[in-house]
Each structure stands twice: as structure tokens, then as C-alpha cells.
Amino acid sequence: MRVFPRSFTAALAVALTCAFSITTTTFTAQTASAADRDIVVWVPKGYKKAARSALPPAIDGHRVKVLVRAMADLDEKLLAGDPSDSPDIVLIDAARTGDLASAALLSPIELKRGTERALSQAGLDGFRYGFNTYGVPMQVTNVALVTNADLVPESPQTFRKLRRTALGLQREGLVTMPLALGQEATGASSEALYPLFAGLGGFVFGTNAGGSVDPTKVGINNSAFRKNADRIDTWNSTGFIDSAITLEQAREAFLAGNAPFWITGPQDIPALTEVGFRYRISAVPRIVKGQQASPLVRANGFAVTTFAQQHDVLEEARSLVEGVAPGAKAQRAFHENAPSIGLPANKNTAANIPNRQLIAFGAAGESGIAYPNIGQWSRAEVALLGAWRQATRGPEATPPAAPARQSFEAARAAVRQGSA
């Protein structure tokens, strides 16, 4: 057996002790760094105060840091940016869910059954993609029917009665526009038209077993809709709906008292509070038996990114989104400080806010469906609006309006081609 000199043994012991000390010090520093890391939340411009009021300043030793970022190209920012500087939580429009989740930029969350029941179903559906849930809605919005109650003292119980009332007022010279409904090639127009489309039996995309949008199930010009599409031709021939009307023209006509009915969203509540006549906010009435005139429901809310796991704060980020954000306190604070007009997604919180007009809009959206959150919606929206515009060009238009069945069959073919 080889024997080392005592001096060598002592030197080796010192070296090992130093190495162990250095390793321990390094590990401790890394652990402290991970424990002290901020949970970073990205929000669009104007939402910093709302997010800070809804979320706690810290959780489990991690500060919650809210930063304002441009969100239009969020997916590009996250894919091209430095992962160490990427957010753990983002405040997004639910319509972005599909794009972000399919790019593996969002982390699924799990909500307790009681939490799900407390939230707007359509708002929550907006954050479903595939068979997972990726976010919690904070605000929801939808369009509703606004009626000039001075011109129409009693609410029409059916859409047929509404149409006859409106056209009667026009014949009497009391209004110039029977229905204030803009048809520009914009998202706002498609949302205003959607209750009529749904009320005739139409839908754009169906859903899968998990409640998510399924682009292979195209409902434009389905059998139920085709059965009722002739009503659109009647609306066109009588001048009840006119695709030449812009959103601003529709707005001006109703606010001036020149239209008895208007389909719009809560963004126009401030203007409604200044009109000189009484008005009602309600759901679009039934058009055909067995079909609901369901509006699209838009939502914004918090989602956890996949970077939270890389940053070793996934558990804490999920706790904020799953446990804090859906609560009444967070939802109320967010509502009171958000720059946009939207109803809290927590149904109990929504029922107790002081804005009665906003509550009425929310009630009109009880049968609403989630705004499509997949990329295929862009093509579908263009096709859907195009079909409406072609079918409601007016009785004397040149070229003449196309029959509704023909217009919507072409729209269906365009969407199916894009979804294939």
C-alpha cells in the first residue's frame, strides 16, 4: 500500500474542504436567486392598474411585477425573445388562445368545479383549446338589442313582431332607419350580425368533446340555416336590413331618435346615458322556434406561459391564475380599474356592480357563445360578412342582391376550403 506524506494529506483535505465550500456556496446562491425571482406579468397598455389591483404584490416570497407591453405580436415576441426575460403570466384577449397554445407558449391550468361554475361559461370557453383550459376570464362583453322605449313602449316578443313594428314606424315617417345595424367589413359588424345568424340556425364552427372550437365542423349554411335563409331575402326586399349602412351611420341614427332598434355593445353605454329618450337593453328576440339568437361573447383574462416552468415559478403563477384571479375581490378590482367597459366574468361579482346598463348587456348574453379563438376564424369572418353583404344589398341595388342560400353556400365553401 502506498503511503502519502502527511503534508500531502493535509493539503488534500484543505482542497476538498474549499471545493465543498465553493460548491455549497454556489448552490445556495442559485437557490436564493430562484426563490427571489419576480413573477412577471405582461399586460396591454392601460391595464397595469387593473392587473396590479387584482393580483397581490407578492406570493410565496416572489414579488408580482406587472409590465406594460405591446400585445399585438405577442407570439412573435415570445418565440423570438430571450426566455429569461419572458413573462410568466399574460393578460390576453381570449381570441389569441389558439395561436398561443398551438405554439406551445401557454401552460394548461386546472380549475376547481366550483370556480368554473362561478365564471361566465362563454368567457371560460374562450380560453379552451384542444382539451385544455389555458386562462381565466376577467371581463366579458357581447352585443344586445337597444330599443327606443319612447317609440316602442312594449318589447316585441319575436323578431317578426320587431320587424313589423320597425317598418311600420318607417312608413309613418317617425324613423328613417328601421334597424340600426352596420355592415362594414369589420369585426364589430360580424359581432352585431351574429345573433341574427344564430337565430336562423347558423353557426360558424362546432365544438369538440372538450368544448373547444373544432374548425372541421363548419355550420355556415347548415340544414337548419338553409331552411330559414329565405327570411334574409324578405329582410332585404323590405329594406329592413341594408348592407350599405355603416356602423357610424347606425349609431348616429339611433342616438338621434331616427331608428327604433339598434344592435351594439357596452362600449356605447356612455353615449346612451346622454340620449333624450327612454331606452331598454335586452336580448335579440327569438327569430325562429327552437333557435337562440346567441351573440358572440368576447373575453380577456390571465393565462400562464410555458416560461413560468423554466423560471421555476409555475406553481406560484398557476396559484395566481387559478386561485386569485377568479375570485370576487380580484374581479371587482379589475373591473373598477380596467380602461375598457366589460362585465366581470365572475357571475356573482357581475350581478352586484352599480352599472345597471352593463348588467343588462350581460343578461342579454346569457345564451352567448365564445368568440372563436382559432386562426381559421379570420377567413370565416370575411366569408360570413361577405355573404350578409351580398344578400342584403337592397331591393333596387345594382348588381342586385344575391339569394341568401346562394351567398351563404359560397361562404361555406370558402371556409371549408380554408379549414381543410
GINORVEN-V265948 format. One record per backbone hydrogen bond with DSSP energy under -0.5 kcal/mol. NH is the residue of the N-H (numbers start at 1). CO is the residue of the C=O. Records with the same first field share a line. If there is no record, write none. Layout:
# GINORVEN-V265948
NH->CO ; CO
This chain:
# GINORVEN-V265948
9->5
10->6
11->7
12->8
13->9
14->10
15->11
16->12
17->13
18->14
19->15
20->16
21->17
22->18
23->19
24->20
25->21
26->22
27->23
28->24
29->25
30->26
31->27
32->28
33->29
34->30
35->31
36->32
37->33 ; 34
39->63
40->38
41->65
42->89
43->67
47->44
51->47
52->48
53->49
54->50
55->51
59->62
62->59
63->61
64->57
65->39 ; 63
66->64
67->41 ; 65
69->43
74->71
77->73
78->74
79->75
80->76
81->77
83->81
85->82
86->83
88->40
89->40
90->303
91->42
92->90 ; 301
94->299
96->93
97->94
98->373
100->96
101->97
102->98
103->99
104->101
105->100
107->304
109->133
116->112
117->113
118->114
119->115 ; 116
120->345
124->120
125->121
126->122
127->124
128->125
129->132
132->129
133->109
134->127
136->302
138->300
139->300
140->343
141->298
144->264
145->282
146->144 ; 262
147->145 ; 280
148->260
149->147 ; 278
150->278
151->148
152->148
159->286
162->158
163->159
164->160
165->161
166->162
167->163
168->164
169->165
170->166
171->167
172->168
173->170
174->169
175->169
176->258
177->258
180->261
181->179
183->245
186->184
190->186
191->187
192->188
193->189
194->190
195->191
196->193
197->193
198->194
199->195
200->196 ; 197
201->198
202->197
203->219
206->214 ; 217
208->212
211->208
214->206
215->213
217->214
218->216
219->204 ; 217
220->204
222->219
226->222
227->223
228->224 ; 225
229->225
231->228
232->229
233->229
234->230
235->231
236->232
237->233
238->234
239->236
240->235
241->235
243->392
245->242
250->246
251->247
252->248
253->249
254->250
255->251
256->252
257->254
258->253
259->253
260->177
262->146
263->180
264->144 ; 262
268->265
269->266
272->268
273->269
274->271
275->272
280->147
282->145
286->157
288->199
291->288
294->292
297->369
298->141 ; 296
300->139
301->92
302->136
303->90
304->134
305->88
306->105
308->305
309->306
310->306
311->307
312->309
313->308
314->308
317->313
318->314
319->315
320->316
321->317
322->318
323->318 ; 319
324->319 ; 320
325->320
327->324
331->327
332->328
333->329
334->330
335->331
336->332
337->333 ; 334
338->334
342->340
343->140
345->138
347->118 ; 345
350->346
351->347
352->348 ; 349
353->350
356->354
359->355
360->356
361->357
362->358
363->359
364->360
365->361 ; 362
366->363
368->365
369->295
371->297
377->374
378->375
380->376
381->377
382->378
383->379
384->380
385->381
386->382
387->383
388->384
389->385
390->386
391->387
392->388
393->390
395->236
397->394
401->394
402->390
407->403
408->404
409->405
410->406
411->407
412->408
413->409
414->410
415->411
416->412
417->413
418->414
419->415
420->416
